[in-house]
Amino acid sequence: MTRKLFGTDGVRGTANTFPMTPEMALMLGAAVGRHFRREHQGVHRVVIGKDTRLSGYMFENALTAGLTSTGMNVLLLGPVPTPAVGLLTPSMRADLGIMISASHNPAADNGIKFFGPDGFKLSDEVEAHIEKLVDDGPRPAKPHNIGRAKRIDDGRFRYQERVKSTLPAGLRLDGVKVVIDCANGAAYKTAPEVLWELGADVIPVGVSPNGLNINADCGSTKPQIAAETVVAHGADVGICLDGDADRIILIDEKGRVADGDQIMALMAARWAEEDRLKGGALVATVMSNLGLERFMHGKGLRLERTNVGDRYVVEAMRANGWNLGGEQSGHIVMTDYATTGDGLMAGLQFLAEMVRTGQPASVLTRNFEPVPQMLKNVRYTKGKAPLETLAVQQAIAEAEKQLTGKGRLLIRKSGTEPLIRVMAECEDEGLLLSVVDGIVAEVQAVAG
């Protein structure tokens, strides 16, 4: 079934514009409540978290109305990281978890992510069924079976304790100076508190959300201010999260940025040494650098690739019993500890390695030499289909021909924004620039 609402990671778009309207949120709440409502008698629960976007209030209320109309009891966590919802859904014996967030997107956007009772994101098949239920229309519960809503005040504290428990007992971060950039998002209280409780000298950035400044010139997609702060304060490391804190980007003591590929390389090698890397495999997407693949092979390990999207990484991990995966963008998934990407948890694992080895961040974030990679995004007008035009297809075919035996090319439509992503890797940087710019020019010509 073709999906109209769901993209790579839930439903996402500009607030008050289809599909992110309160009316659609109400219908989604009613549909997903109907899907997960158990047949037998008993309590039906759904856990809802959100980030700090202004529109979060609107969608929280609309979802609550739709869910309670089907007989679901709603437990409202308030602002918490996305992985907290993945953790607390099974912990609170809920049938369903929902996170209201557009992750790294601007404040005007919002999204709705769904988790099953096991705390993992829903499959394509389940999402398609929910869309069908939206089309079918609501089936309200009887008046005496309407659900209730309740605020849960200690949700983030439960999550914080879980995050800290992933470190070895007794490990302290005394003497480690950490810049933590929370992107004015969901972890603006959680992350600094966890680091402080573990003994770190904490320098917070992006911890003053006002509903409109999430991800604005800060966080994992805009690490410049955090990098400048690291250098200015002589910090040992910078940790940049995104709006819902399921991504991480690191900054070494010299102000240089390291992406998810470098973090995964470090963790995979370390876990393999400890005989903890199940199957000798790391799961990443087609976006991860060829240098990471060469690094893994050099260690006698495997890199398994999936489509873009952390839930596809998790699906491959669960299907094959692997326990470490992620994305170049900073999703780091450790299924021994969590059901989805967790930026703060990955940051703590990195800090633990700094303490264990005594090595600076500049060494631990340079595990391999990346193959020159270029990624350019072209925004297109909704309703346009640039990749279906003959001129663009011919440009892509010509680029693939030029890169044969020299590199690789990846063209894809974003699942979360109206963007065409053009990515290539090649040792010859002149050829790299030529093929990417050639395709970008053709896409722009028809993008609208």
C-alpha positions in Angstrom: 0.0 0.0 0.0 1.3 3.5 -0.9 1.7 5.6 2.2 0.4 9.2 2.1 1.1 10.3 5.6 4.2 8.5 6.9 7.7 9.3 5.7 11.1 8.0 6.8 10.4 8.7 10.5 6.7 9.0 11.3 4.5 11.8 10.0 6.2 15.2 9.5 5.7 18.6 8.0 5.1 22.3 8.6 2.7 22.9 11.5 -0.8 23.8 10.5 -0.2 22.5 7.0 -1.2 19.0 5.8 -0.4 16.5 7.1 0.6 18.3 10.3 -2.7 19.8 11.3 -4.6 19.4 14.6 -7.4 17.7 12.6 -5.0 15.1 11.2 -3.4 14.6 14.6 -6.9 13.9 16.1 -7.6 11.4 13.3 -4.2 9.7 13.7 -4.7 9.4 17.5 -8.1 7.8 16.9 -6.7 5.4 14.2 -3.6 4.4 16.2 -5.6 3.9 19.3 -7.9 1.6 17.4 -5.0 -0.3 16.0 -3.4 -0.9 19.4 -6.5 -1.3 21.5 -6.4 -4.8 22.8 -9.5 -7.1 22.4 -9.6 -8.2 26.0 -10.8 -6.1 28.9 -8.2 -4.1 30.8 -6.3 -0.9 30.9 -5.1 0.6 27.6 -2.2 3.0 27.8 -0.3 5.3 25.6 2.8 7.3 26.5 3.3 10.7 24.9 6.5 12.8 24.9 7.4 16.0 23.0 10.2 18.4 22.3 10.1 22.1 22.9 8.3 23.4 19.7 5.4 25.8 20.2 3.1 23.6 18.1 3.8 20.7 20.5 1.0 21.9 22.8 -1.5 21.8 19.9 -0.6 18.3 18.7 -0.4 16.9 22.3 -4.0 18.0 22.9 -5.2 16.8 19.5 -3.6 13.4 19.9 -4.9 13.1 23.4 -8.5 13.8 22.2 -8.2 11.2 19.5 -6.7 8.5 21.7 -9.0 9.0 24.6 -12.0 8.8 22.3 -11.0 5.2 21.5 -10.6 4.2 25.2 -6.9 4.7 25.5 -5.5 6.3 28.7 -2.9 8.9 27.9 0.2 9.4 30.0 1.8 12.8 29.2 5.6 13.0 29.8 6.1 16.6 28.7 9.5 17.5 27.1 11.7 14.5 27.0 14.2 13.0 24.5 12.8 10.6 21.9 14.7 7.6 23.4 12.9 8.3 26.7 9.6 7.4 25.0 11.2 4.2 23.6 12.3 3.3 27.1 9.2 4.3 29.1 6.6 2.7 26.7 7.4 -0.9 27.8 8.5 0.2 31.3 5.0 1.6 31.9 3.4 -1.4 30.2 1.9 0.9 27.6 0.4 -0.3 24.3 1.9 2.5 22.4 4.4 5.4 22.6 4.3 8.7 20.7 6.9 11.4 20.4 5.9 14.8 19.0 9.0 16.1 17.3 10.4 17.1 14.0 13.9 16.1 15.2 16.5 18.4 13.5 14.0 20.4 11.5 13.3 24.1 12.1 10.8 25.2 14.7 8.0 25.7 12.2 7.9 22.0 11.4 6.7 19.2 13.7 6.2 15.5 13.5 4.6 12.5 15.2 6.7 9.3 15.8 5.1 6.1 17.0 6.6 3.3 19.1 5.1 -0.2 19.6 4.6 -1.8 23.1 8.2 -3.1 22.9 9.6 0.4 22.5 10.7 0.0 18.9 9.4 2.1 16.0 6.6 0.7 13.9 7.2 -1.2 10.7 6.1 0.0 7.3 3.2 -2.5 7.4 1.8 -1.2 10.6 2.1 2.4 9.4 0.2 1.5 6.2 -2.5 -0.1 8.3 -2.8 3.0 10.5 -3.2 5.1 7.3 -6.0 2.8 6.2 -7.7 3.3 9.6 -7.5 7.0 9.1 -9.2 6.7 5.8 -11.9 4.4 7.3 -12.8 7.0 9.9 -13.0 6.8 13.7 -14.8 4.2 15.8 -15.3 5.9 19.2 -15.6 4.0 22.4 -18.8 3.9 24.4 -19.2 6.9 26.7 -18.3 4.9 29.8 -15.1 3.6 28.1 -13.6 6.9 27.1 -10.0 7.2 28.3 -8.3 9.5 30.8 -5.2 11.7 30.6 -2.6 12.1 33.3 0.6 14.1 33.6 3.7 12.0 34.6 6.1 14.4 36.4 9.1 12.1 36.8 9.4 10.7 33.3 12.7 12.4 32.5 14.2 11.4 35.8 13.5 7.8 35.1 15.2 8.2 31.7 18.2 10.0 33.3 18.8 7.1 35.7 18.6 4.6 32.8 21.1 6.6 30.8 23.6 6.8 33.7 23.2 3.0 34.3 24.8 2.3 30.9 28.2 3.4 32.2 30.4 1.1 34.3 29.6 1.2 38.0 31.7 3.8 39.8 32.9 5.5 36.6 33.2 9.3 37.2 33.8 12.2 34.8 35.7 14.3 37.3 38.0 16.7 35.6 36.4 16.4 32.2 35.2 19.7 30.9 32.2 19.2 28.5 30.4 21.6 26.3 26.8 20.2 25.8 24.7 21.8 23.1 21.0 20.8 23.6 19.7 22.6 20.5 17.1 24.4 22.7 15.3 21.0 22.5 14.0 18.1 24.4 17.2 17.4 26.4 17.8 21.0 27.6 17.4 19.9 31.2 18.2 16.2 31.0 21.7 16.3 29.3 23.4 18.9 31.5 21.9 17.3 34.7 23.2 13.8 33.7 26.7 15.1 32.9 26.8 17.1 36.2 25.7 14.2 38.3 28.5 12.0 36.8 31.0 14.6 37.8 31.7 16.5 34.6 32.4 20.3 34.5 29.5 21.2 32.3 29.2 24.2 30.0 25.7 24.3 28.5 24.7 25.7 25.2 21.2 25.8 23.6 19.4 25.3 26.9 16.9 28.2 26.7 14.0 27.0 24.6 11.2 29.5 23.9 9.2 27.4 21.5 10.6 29.0 18.4 14.4 28.6 18.7 14.8 24.8 18.6 17.7 23.9 16.3 18.2 27.6 15.5 22.0 28.0 14.9 22.7 25.3 17.4 22.6 21.6 17.9 24.0 18.7 15.8 23.2 20.4 12.4 24.7 23.7 13.4 27.7 22.9 15.7 29.6 26.2 15.0 28.7 27.9 18.3 29.5 24.8 20.3 32.8 24.4 18.6 33.7 28.1 19.3 32.6 27.5 23.0 34.9 24.4 23.3 37.9 26.4 22.1 37.1 29.5 24.1 36.7 27.6 27.4 39.5 25.1 26.8 37.0 22.2 27.0 38.0 18.6 26.5 35.0 17.8 24.2 31.8 19.1 22.9 28.6 17.1 22.5 25.9 18.4 20.2 22.4 16.9 20.3 19.5 17.6 17.9 16.0 18.8 18.8 14.8 15.5 20.2 18.2 14.3 21.3 18.4 11.1 19.3 21.4 12.3 17.4 24.9 13.3 18.4 27.8 15.1 16.8 31.1 15.4 18.6 33.6 18.3 18.7 37.2 17.6 19.8 39.3 19.9 22.0 40.6 21.7 18.9 37.1 22.6 17.7 36.9 20.0 14.9 33.6 18.2 14.2 33.3 14.4 14.1 30.2 12.7 12.7 28.4 9.5 13.5 30.7 7.4 11.3 33.7 8.2 13.5 31.7 7.5 16.7 30.5 4.1 15.3 34.0 3.2 14.2 35.4 3.8 17.7 32.6 1.9 19.4 32.7 -1.0 17.0 36.4 -1.5 17.4 36.1 -1.2 21.2 33.2 -3.6 21.5 35.0 -6.1 19.2 38.0 -6.0 21.5 35.7 -6.8 24.4 33.9 -9.5 22.4 30.7 -7.5 22.7 30.1 -6.8 19.1 27.5 -9.4 18.1 28.1 -11.0 14.8 31.2 -8.9 14.2 29.0 -6.4 12.4 28.2 -2.8 12.5 24.9 -1.6 10.8 25.0 1.7 8.9 23.1 3.2 6.0 24.1 3.8 2.4 25.1 7.4 3.5 28.0 6.2 5.6 31.5 7.0 4.3 33.5 4.4 2.3 36.3 5.1 4.8 34.2 3.5 7.6 33.7 0.4 5.5 37.4 0.1 4.9 38.1 0.6 8.6 35.7 -2.2 9.5 37.3 -4.6 7.0 40.7 -3.7 8.3 39.6 -4.9 11.7 38.2 -8.1 10.3 34.7 -6.8 10.9 31.7 -6.2 8.6 29.7 -3.1 7.7 26.1 -4.0 6.8 24.3 -1.2 5.0 20.5 -0.3 5.0 18.3 2.3 3.5 18.4 5.8 5.1 16.5 6.0 8.4 17.4 4.8 11.8 14.4 2.5 12.0 15.7 0.6 9.0 19.0 0.2 10.8 17.2 -1.1 13.9 15.1 -3.5 11.8 18.2 -5.0 10.3 19.8 -5.2 13.8 16.9 -7.0 15.3 16.4 -9.4 12.4 20.0 -10.5 12.6 20.9 -10.2 16.2 23.4 -7.4 15.8 23.7 -4.8 18.6 25.4 -1.7 17.2 24.4 0.5 14.4 23.6 4.0 13.3 23.8 6.8 10.8 26.5 9.3 9.7 24.1 12.0 10.8 24.6 11.0 14.4 21.9 8.4 15.2 23.8 5.8 17.3 21.8 2.7 18.2 22.9 0.3 20.9 20.1 -2.2 21.4 21.8 -3.6 24.5 20.7 -0.4 26.1 18.0 1.4 24.0 15.4 0.8 21.3 16.3 3.8 19.1 19.1 6.3 18.6 20.2 8.0 21.8 22.6 11.0 21.5 23.2 11.4 25.2 23.8 7.7 25.8 26.3 7.6 22.9 28.0 10.7 24.3 28.5 9.0 27.6 30.0 6.0 25.9 32.5 8.3 24.3 33.3 10.1 27.5 33.8 6.7 29.2 36.4 5.8 26.5 38.2 9.1 27.1 38.4 8.3 30.8 39.5 4.7 30.2 42.2 5.4 27.6 43.3 8.9 28.8 43.3 9.8 25.1 42.0 13.3 24.0 38.9 13.6 21.8 41.1 14.6 18.8 42.6 11.1 18.8 39.4 9.2 19.6 37.4 10.9 16.9 39.9 10.3 14.1 39.6 6.5 13.6 39.8 6.5 9.8 40.5 8.9 6.9 37.2 9.6 5.2 37.0 9.3 1.5 36.1 12.7 0.1 32.4 13.0 0.2 30.0 15.7 -1.0 26.4 16.1 -0.2 24.2 18.8 -1.6 20.4 19.3 -1.0 18.0 20.7 -3.5 14.7 21.9 -2.2 11.8 21.4 -4.6 8.2 22.6 -4.8 5.7 20.0 -3.5 4.0 18.3 -6.3 7.1 18.3 -8.4 9.0 15.1 -9.2 12.5 16.1 -10.3 13.9 12.6 -10.3 11.4 11.5 -12.8 12.4 13.9 -15.5 14.5 12.7 -18.4 17.2 15.4 -18.1 17.9 14.5 -14.4 17.9 10.8 -15.2 20.4 11.4 -18.0 22.7 13.5 -15.7 22.6 10.7 -13.1 23.4 8.0 -15.7 26.4 10.1 -17.0 27.7 10.7 -13.4 27.5 7.0 -12.6 29.5 6.2 -15.8 32.2 8.7 -14.8 32.4 7.3 -11.2 32.6 3.6 -12.3 35.6 2.1 -10.4 36.4 5.4 -8.8 33.7 6.1 -6.3 29.9 5.9 -5.7 26.8 8.0 -6.2 23.6 8.2 -4.1 20.6 10.2 -5.2 17.5 10.1 -3.0 14.4 12.0 -2.0 14.3 12.9 1.7 11.7 11.2 3.7 11.2 14.1 6.1 11.6 17.3 3.9 10.9 18.3 0.3 14.6 17.8 -0.6 16.5 15.9 -3.2 19.8 14.7 -1.7 22.7 14.3 -4.0 25.7 12.5 -2.5 28.9 11.2 -4.1 32.2 9.8 -2.9 35.4 9.9 -4.9 39.2 10.1 -4.3 39.4 12.6 -7.2 37.9 15.7 -5.6 37.7 17.5 -9.0 35.6 14.8 -10.5 33.6 14.6 -7.2 32.7 18.3 -7.5 31.9 18.0 -11.2 29.4 15.1 -11.0 27.6 16.5 -7.9 27.3 20.0 -9.3 26.1 18.6 -12.7 23.3 16.7 -11.1 22.3 19.5 -8.8 22.1 21.9 -11.7 19.7 19.6 -13.5 17.5 19.1 -10.4 17.4 22.8 -9.7 16.2 23.4 -13.3 13.0 21.4 -12.7 12.6 21.8 -8.9 10.2 24.7 -9.1 
